[in-house]
């Protein structure tokens, strides 16, 4: 499982600062005041560095990211006006468009740049406001003073939506907010894996090793494919690559104090670019590919567990969810009290399966604060149960992996062209056991040999194989023949 959120300064400084949440024996401290199981990803080696961090080192990163501020534009609607927009989709669309234009006009007048995807909307599809680009902290107050929010509500863009005599149908306000510290990516092991860490010291060492290897593989891919910043070249936005500044915090319990082995991966909002400058990251692509990155972690983790002799079973092939073979479903359910709490809230509210936004809000509304809880209490409850299952560690389990040619032929059946990132995604979904580095090496080999062709459109590179071109030619021929016969 992978969950993601933007990281605030307060969360970054305090959320991970509970000693009982780190993998350490009670009372254990590391030399030099370092935090146990708190590490960094090394982009040069592509591995997780086992040198633990000090709290001061992490706080230095937070302080560095505090160099930036953002200006947030907010629209507050009266209940009556909001209800009128909910009931009239055409009016809602017109208001959203007009509000965007009004905010853009005032931001431009004040010299405040808006993010490309800066506008926010509530679950009813009504605009709520916008956020600016990062602004140097020293420059933010002056930019904020130049804003006149009355120009938004009283300007020509929204004139048609303000009822006569009702000055409070909607109001516009602005405030300064601290810059984004980064992105939190939480990679969670399957519940049965978290439970099996209590079976024996050997199981714990095996699982921790497999998790670190799998997570390192995924972080290497993220650093190679998603480490980018937005720059202006000749007045046009472009992406420049670099190396991410990544911190890893390993925890082993949930908010309901169930076993839940997971890693918080903090990607700092700073990237060392190829030109030597440090800039703010552009994280949009990471959020867009959140679902696939979660699958990628599970695929890598499953392979690494099997390579170490712990057998697993796939429970959902499409999403690639798996569990340790032999752990009863009853034990998994009992250790998933937080999940049961969330699902009970969904049922209470009568939410539909596809209502993702409402489900996320319901999960947040039931989210209690983390409470101090001795890790030994979890072990006392679950270690005897897991030991009694007698799930052993056997010989390495190596799945039969399809050849590169076989996988590429499968890709050709559904793809006429693809980006390099899409090639990896399609390949892994066809053959989950394949290693990320092997897939990338095969892509490069085929590109160098001419087996993969390249084309460019609007600065974006696309690729195709000889097989995809032949398939497309056959389809065109079939369509043409059918058209001629129809005459």
Rosetta blueprint (number, residue, H / E / L):
1 X L
2 X E
3 X E
4 X E
5 X E
6 X E
7 X E
8 X L
9 X H
10 X H
11 X H
12 X H
13 X H
14 X H
15 X L
16 X L
17 X L
18 X L
19 X H
20 X H
21 X H
22 X L
23 X L
24 X L
25 X L
26 X L
27 X L
28 X L
29 X L
30 X L
31 X H
32 X H
33 X H
34 X E
35 X L
36 X L
37 X L
38 X E
39 X E
40 X E
41 X E
42 X E
43 X L
44 X L
45 X L
46 X L
47 X E
48 X E
49 X E
50 X L
51 X L
52 X L
53 X L
54 X E
55 X H
56 X H
57 X H
58 X H
59 X H
60 X H
61 X H
62 X H
63 X H
64 X H
65 X H
66 X L
67 X L
68 X E
69 X E
70 X E
71 X E
72 X E
73 X E
74 X E
75 X E
76 X E
77 X E
78 X L
79 X H
80 X H
81 X H
82 X H
83 X H
84 X H
85 X H
86 X H
87 X H
88 X L
89 X H
90 X H
91 X H
92 X H
93 X H
94 X H
95 X H
96 X H
97 X H
98 X H
99 X H
100 X H
101 X H
102 X H
103 X H
104 X H
105 X H
106 X H
107 X H
108 X H
109 X H
110 X H
111 X L
112 X L
113 X L
114 X E
115 X E
116 X E
117 X E
118 X E
119 X E
120 X E
121 X E
122 X L
123 X L
124 X L
125 X L
126 X L
127 X E
128 X E
129 X E
130 X E
131 X E
132 X E
133 X L
134 X L
135 X E
136 X E
137 X H
138 X H
139 X H
140 X H
141 X H
142 X H
143 X H
144 X H
145 X H
146 X L
147 X L
148 X L
149 X L
150 X H
151 X H
152 X H
153 X H
154 X H
155 X L
156 X H
157 X H
158 X H
159 X H
160 X H
161 X H
162 X L
163 X L
164 X L
165 X L
166 X L
167 X L
168 X L
169 X L
170 X E
171 X E
172 X E
173 X E
174 X E
175 X E
176 X E
177 X E
178 X E
179 X L
180 X L
181 X L
182 X E
183 X E
184 X E
185 X E
186 X E
187 X E
188 X E
189 X L
190 X L
191 X H
192 X H
193 X H
194 X H
195 X H
196 X H
197 X L
198 X L
199 X L
200 X L
201 X H
202 X H
203 X H
204 X H
205 X H
206 X H
207 X H
208 X H
209 X H
210 X H
211 X H
212 X H
213 X H
214 X H
215 X H
216 X H
217 X H
218 X H
219 X H
220 X H
221 X H
222 X H
223 X H
224 X H
225 X H
226 X L
227 X L
228 X E
229 X E
230 X E
231 X E
232 X E
233 X E
234 X L
235 X L
236 X E
237 X E
238 X E
239 X E
240 X E
241 X E
242 X E
243 X E
244 X E
245 X E
246 X E
247 X E
248 X E
249 X E
250 X E
251 X E
252 X E
253 X E
254 X L
255 X L
256 X L
257 X L
258 X L
259 X E
260 X E
261 X E
262 X E
263 X E
264 X E
265 X E
266 X E
267 X E
268 X E
269 X E
270 X E
271 X E
272 X E
273 X E
274 X L
275 X L
276 X L
277 X L
278 X E
279 X E
280 X L
281 X L
282 X L
283 X L
284 X H
285 X H
286 X H
287 X H
288 X H
289 X L
290 X H
291 X H
292 X H
293 X H
294 X H
295 X H
296 X H
297 X H
298 X H
299 X H
300 X H
301 X H
302 X H
303 X H
304 X H
305 X H
306 X H
307 X H
308 X L
309 X L
310 X L
311 X L
312 X E
313 X E
314 X E
315 X E
316 X E
317 X L
318 X L
319 X L
320 X L
321 X E
322 X E
323 X E
324 X E
325 X L
326 X L
327 X L
328 X L
329 X H
330 X H
331 X H
332 X H
333 X H
334 X H
335 X L
336 X L
337 X H
338 X H
339 X H
340 X H
341 X H
342 X H
343 X H
344 X H
345 X H
346 X H
347 X H
348 X H
349 X H
350 X L
351 X L
352 X L
353 X L
354 X L
355 X L
356 X H
357 X H
358 X H
359 X H
360 X H
361 X H
362 X H
363 X H
364 X H
365 X H
366 X L
367 X L
368 X L
369 X L
370 X L
371 X L
372 X L
373 X L
374 X L
375 X H
376 X H
377 X H
378 X H
379 X H
380 X H
381 X H
382 X H
383 X H
384 X H
385 X H
386 X H
387 X H
388 X H
389 X L
390 X L
391 X L
392 X L
393 X L
394 X L
395 X L
396 X L
397 X L
398 X L
399 X L
400 X L
401 X L
402 X L
403 X L
404 X H
405 X H
406 X H
407 X H
408 X H
409 X H
410 X H
411 X H
412 X H
413 X H
414 X H
415 X L
416 X L
417 X L
418 X E
419 X L
420 X H
421 X H
422 X H
423 X H
424 X H
425 X H
426 X H
427 X H
428 X H
429 X H
430 X H
431 X L
432 X L
433 X L
434 X L
435 X L
436 X H
437 X H
438 X H
439 X H
440 X H
441 X H
442 X H
443 X H
444 X H
445 X H
446 X H
447 X H
448 X H
449 X H
450 X L
451 X L
452 X E
453 X E
454 X E
455 X E
456 X E
457 X E
458 X L
459 X L
460 X E
461 X E
462 X E
463 X E
464 X E
465 X E
466 X H
467 X H
468 X H
469 X H
470 X H
471 X H
472 X H
473 X H
474 X H
475 X H
476 X H
477 X H
478 X H
479 X H
480 X H
481 X H
482 X H
483 X H
484 X H
485 X H
486 X H
487 X L
